[in-house]
Amino acid sequence: MKRKIGILTSGGDCPGLNAAIRGVAKASYGMFDCKIIGIQDGFKGLIEGRYKEMNSTDFSGILTRGGTILGTARTPFKKMRKIDDDGVDKVKSMVKTYNKLELDCLITLGGNGTHKNANLLREEGLNVIGLPKTIDNDIWGTDISFGFHSALDIATEVIDRIHTTADSHDRVMIIELMGHKAGWLTLYAGIAGGADVILIPELPYNEDRIIDALNMRKKSGKDFSIIVVAEGAISEEEALMSKSDFKTYREEQGYSAVSYRLADAITNRTEFETRVTVPGHQQRGGSPSAYDRVLSTTLGAFAAEMIANEDYGKTISIINNVAKTTPLEEMASKLKLVTKEEKLLTTARLVGVSFG
């Protein structure tokens, strides 16, 4: 019996998506008779019925390629069951496309929002398998998500390069990395890059403690400092605010990013010359690292095994370097955040890192 497999990538792009797509395809072709349908631009393409019937040549030469050959788009879960002005019922449209294509299953590659949408489709009776992708590494139930390692390499290289100019000019250099809610990328990159101060969303900072850390380095003969901050980092004062008050407060501050507000505060309160670097989307671009190529291929091939066994309604987790399945409903509404018990926090503090 020929199996028809739909594949889509959703949310932000990252290195390793194409490697995972390739892993699904090559393993599936080798295990059973199948046809693969590439859904274009994520769930948006599934809603609008945009897809491409693919063949084996479509998956050649993409192992090292960044981005996604299928295209991607952000389709927020909270809007999925809402009917907009165009009158389109998104959920019914996705189910209709799935049935029209006579799919045996749908593979969804993405982060937390993607997994929520995948679970929604599971609840609608569709056969779905999720693959964990995100540079934030904040998907609950898996030790690692593909894309994280590649972004970590890029972020660490940025810090390495900033180190030399910081040292040359005796400056405080602030590097702002991605991570709205989770600080994994900033924590890992900060430690790997030898940062002096690391600020993450899970640990609200105190401006006075940051200033104290900088002054202590100055007194010890260190004329420069490196601060690595996640874009979602907040102060202790902000942590006590409601969402509406927080939004108003940030707007009144007039800063586009936390790093620039912090830079101005340091400049105004000390004699340190301070500069900001924001690598932005560079962290999500380019070829996947060797580690992510292996991880993505492993996840893709494991998904093919799940299809062969008709094991649906789950995502693939990596636990202690072993691929396992996790029910979508268990992880779709959870985030994996840095907790106060995280061992890396202890490691960082032992080598003198301040968390503000």
Summary of the structure (lengths in Angstrom):
residues: 356
radius of gyration: 22.2
end to end distance: 59.8
largest distance: 73.3
contacts: 1270
relative contact order: 0.17
helix: 45%
strand: 19%
